[in-house]
Structure formats: structure tokens, C-alpha cells
Amino acid sequence: MSTRAAFPGLLMALPAALALLALLYLPFFGTVLLAFSDWSFTPAPPRFVGLANFERILAEGRLQGTLGNTLLFALMAVCGTLLTGLCAALALERRTVLNGLLRSVALLPLMSASVAMLLVWEMMLNPIVGPGATLFALFGGTPLHWLGEPRLALPTLAVIFVWQNFGLAMVLFLAGLAGTEAQIREAVRIDGAGWADELRIVRLPALAPIALFVFVVALIRALQAFDLVAVLTRGGPDGASRTLIYAIFEEAFRYFRADVAAALSLVFFCLVAAIVLTKVLVLDRAMRGS
């Protein structure tokens, strides 16, 4: 194709290319340069400092705890999303009069404003005026401070994340269940297999590609879960719920250390890139091999 023939297509693609450059590539390369400089919202020009910002992160000793919180939260959130989404899809596949209500309840978090719903959760979990506190007091127990105790804060956030995201997993699993070959299921039943055997032999293997997709989507959403931490715990108590994405915000806009925040952003980028590469190189090949 000649340059003259390709020119109209290139011209039409130019606005999208410029938007991609301005919104994605330039900020990324700016963050990389900032991570190796000493600029932190000051009028002075930045100076190249090499790996000094990464050394500061390691010397302060908070990166290990932040990474541990991030990975633990992601593990609990993703496993919970997969399990609840699959169970909800299996329950809704059996047509009952409550299906419409259950679908509405499951999809409500996806259609609601995230911050508004989190404020409702904060009120519900309040150890003084929340409904849970009332129930504990009714039965003579001591109300738990779900968001204020280090051992409870991160699991509580993971439960709320599951509530926010299991509806999407349910919809995807429902689509996979609807695509299962009816003839194969009928043949398995004729051979004397029960519902559990049918699920194990036919349904779950057929859902494996969808489960992989849900796993990756839920994992990335869990790693990027900022509003949960920012609204409900602000990284506390004592850093027990301080995740990597919140640490980036905290370093940049609370401590005004833009250089350290940029270095943490590169750590976060490497973490997500490693997960994506693992998915592409290992899980996709395993799925094709099976």
C-alpha cells in the first residue's frame, strides 16, 4: 500500500494515537524518570539520584509489610470472588421465583456508587451505632471493631471487595454454564452420575477458561482497590491495611514525596506485569495443553 493510499487512515488514527500518547505513554515515562530523581513538588529542577529512592523505600522497612498486605488482600479477595460467583451462578441456574431478586441483589454493587456504598458499610460496621453492635449487645457480647483492629481490618476489606465484585463473576459463570453442551450433560446423567458428578466431570472443566478470566480480572481489580482503603481504614490501624496502591497515594499527597511515590509506582507496575506474564506464559499454555 502506498503512502498516499494509507494517509487517510493514518490521519483518522492520529487523534486516538495522540490521546494514547498523552494519557498513557508520557505519564508512564514521566513516572520512570521521576523514580530516579529527587524531585518532590519543589521549584528546583530534578536531579538524577539513581536507585536512591528504592534504597529509601527498603531502608524505611515498610515495603515488605505493604507488599504482604497487598498480596494477602488479593488472595482473600480473588478466592472469595471466584467461590461466591460460582456458587451464585449455580444457585441461579436452577430457575426459582427468587431468581429475579437474587440477580438484583448480586448486581446492586455494580450499579451503585462505590463511595456511597462504602460509607454505608462504615456505618454498618461501626462498633457503637452499627447494626452489628446492636446484635452483639442484644446477645450480651462485646461488639468487634471490624475496621479498627489490625487482625480484622484486612479480612473485612476483602469481604467488602467480594460483595462488590461477585456479581460480575456470577454473570460470567452463568454465561459459561449456559454454554455447556446439553447432550453431554444428558449422557452423563444417563450413565448414572448425580449432580455433583456432573458438576465435577462436565461443568467445572467447561468453566475453566471463564474461571481463568475471572481470576485475572478480579486479581487486577484487587491490586488496584484504592477506594476501599481510602474511605474505610486509610491504611490503618497501624498500617495493617496499607496496600501498595494506597501507599503510592500516601507518599505523594500526604508526605509530598513524589520521587518515592514514583518508585513505588514502578514496584506496583512490575508486580502487575509479573502477574500478566505469568498468566500469558504459564496459565494460557496450561489451558491450551489441557
N, C-alpha and C positions, 0 to 999 in steps of 0.2 A: 504494500500500500504506500502510495506516495505521500510526501509531507503535506501537499496541498489537499489531498483527499482526507487525511487524518486531522487537519486543522480544525474543522467544525466540532468534531468530537472532543478534541483537547480543549477547545475554548469552553464547551459546556461543562467539562470536568474541572475547569480552573477554579470556580468558586468553592466547590467541595474540597479540592486539594488545598486551597489557601486556608479554609476553615480548619481542616485537619492539621495543617502546619501550625496555625496559631493556637489551637486549643489543646493539642496533644504533644507534638514533637518539640516545639520551642519550650513549653514548660518542663518537659522531661529533661532536655539538655540543660536548661537553666538550673534545675534541681541538682543535676550531676555536678555542674560547675560550682554551685553553692556548697555542696557537701565537702568540697576540697578547698574551701576558702574560709575566711574568718569574718565574713560579713553578717551582722546581726542588727538590721534596722538602724544603721548609723549612716551619717553623711559621708564618712570616709570611704574611699574606694576599697573593694575587697582585695585581700592578699592571699596568694596560694599558700596553703599550710600542709598540703599532702594528706596524710592519714591522721592528722592530729584530732580531728573531730571524732573519728571512730575510736581512737585511743581514749578520748574523754568519756565516751559512752561506756567503754569497758571498765575504765578506772572508777567511774561512779558506782558500778556494780548493780545497776537497776535493769540492765538489758536482759539478763538471764531470767529474772522474775517476770518481766514484761513478756518475753517470748514464751515462757512457761504458761502464763495466764492466757495468752493468745491461743496457743495450741490446745490447752485443756478446754477452753471455752469452745473452740472449733470442734473438738472431738465430741463433747457432750451435745452441742447444738446439731451437728450433722447427723449423728446416730439417732438422736431423738426425732429429727425431721424425717429421716428415712422410715423409721419404725412407725411413727404415728401416721405419716402419709399413706403408707402401705396398709395399715390396719383400717384407716378411714375409707380407703378405696375398696377394700374387701367388704367392709360393712355396707357401703353404699351400693355395691354391685347387687346385693340382694334387695330387690325392689320392695319397699315398705311405704306406709303412709307417712313416715317420718323423714323420708329421704330429702324432701324439699327443705325442711327445717335444718337438717344436718348439713346440707350443702351451704345454706345461708350462713350458718354458724361458722363453718370452716372457711368460707371465703370472706367473712366480715373483716378480718385483719388486713386483707389485701386491698380492700376498698376504703379503709378508714385512714385518716391522717395519723401518721406514725407517732408524732409527738403527743397528740391529744390522747391516743390510746395508752401511751407510756405514763402520762400524768394520771390516768385512771388507775393503772396498775400501782403507781406510787401511793395513791390514796388507799387502795385495797390492801396493800401490804404494810400500811402504817401500823406500828405496834401499839398505838394508843387509841386511834379512832377508826381503824380499818375493820372490815367485816371479820377478818381472821382473828383479830384481837378480841372482838366481841364473842366469837365462838369459844376461843380458849378460856376467856373469863367465865363463860356460861358453864363450862365443864370443870372449872376450878384449876385450869392450867395457867402457865405463865406464857404470855404472848412472845413469839420469836421476832427478833428484829431481822427480817429476811435480808434487807439491803444494808444493814449496819453491822453485821457480824462477818469477820473475814472468811470463816468456813462456809457461810451460806450465800454470800453475795454473788459469787461467780456461778454456782449452780442455779440460783434464782434467775439470773440474767439469761442463762441457757434455756430455762423453761419458757421464759417470755419470748425468746427468739423462736423456739419451736412453735409456740402459739401463733406467732406472726407468719411463719413460713410453711407450716404443714399443709395448708390449703392448696398451695401451688403444687407441692409434691403429690397430694391426693388427686388433683386434676390430671397430672401426667400419668400416674399409675392407673387411673380409671381408663385413660385412653389406651394404655398398654393392655389392660385386661379385656377391653372391648375388642382388641385386635387378635386375641388368642383364637386359634382355629377351633371352631365348634366341633368339627368332625373328630379332631384329636381328643378333645375332652370327652366326647361321647364314647370313643373307643376305649379310653382309659376306664370310664365308668362300667362299660360292658365287661371289661376284664376283672371287675370286682373291686376296683380302687375306690376308696372313700374320698371325702372332701379334702382331708389332709394329704392323702397320697396324690390326689390330682394337683393340689397346690404345689407340692414338692416336685413332682415329676414334670408337670406341664407349665403351670403358671409362673413360678419363680424363674426358671430358665428363660422363659419368653420375656420376662420383665428385666432381665439383666442389663440390656443396653439402656433402658429408661432409668434404671436404678443408678447406673454409672453417670448418666447425665444429671440426675437429681443430686447425686453426691457432689459432683464438681460445682454445680450452681450453688448448692447450699454451703459448700466449703468456702467459696469465694465471698458469698454474702456474709458468712460468719466472720471471716477475716476483716471484712470492711464494716462490721457492725459498730458504728460510731454513736448513733443516737441513743442506743440502749445505755451505754456507759455515761455519755454526757448528760443525759436527763436524770437517770436514776441514781448513779453512785459517784460520778465524777472521778472514777479511778479508785475510790476508797472501798472499804475502810483500810487505811494503812497500805494502800497500793494493791490490795487483794484482787481488785477487778480492773487494774490498769492494763489495758491491752495496747498492742503496738500502734494501732491507728489512733487511739486516744492520746498516746504518748507523743505522737507527732504533733497533734494539735496543742497539747500542753506545752511542749518545748517552744513552739513557735509563738503562741499567742498568750501564754501565761508568764513564761520566763523570758520571752523575747530572744530566744537563741535560735535564729533562723538557720544557722550553719549546722547545729546539732540536729534540728528537725529535718533538714535535708539529708543528713547522714542516716537518720532513722528511716526516712522515706526510701532510701536505696536498700536498706536492710529489708524493708517490707516488700519492695519490688523483687528482690532476689528470692524471698520466701514464696511469693506468688508464682514467680517464674519457675521455681523448682517444682512446685505442685503441678503446674500446667505441663511441664516437660515430663514429669512422672506419669501423668495421665496419658499423654500422647505416646510416649515411648514404651511404657510398661502395660498400662491397663488396656489401651486400644489394641495392642498386639495380642494381649491375652484373650480379649474378646474375639478378635478375628481368628485366633488359633483354635478357640473352642467352637 
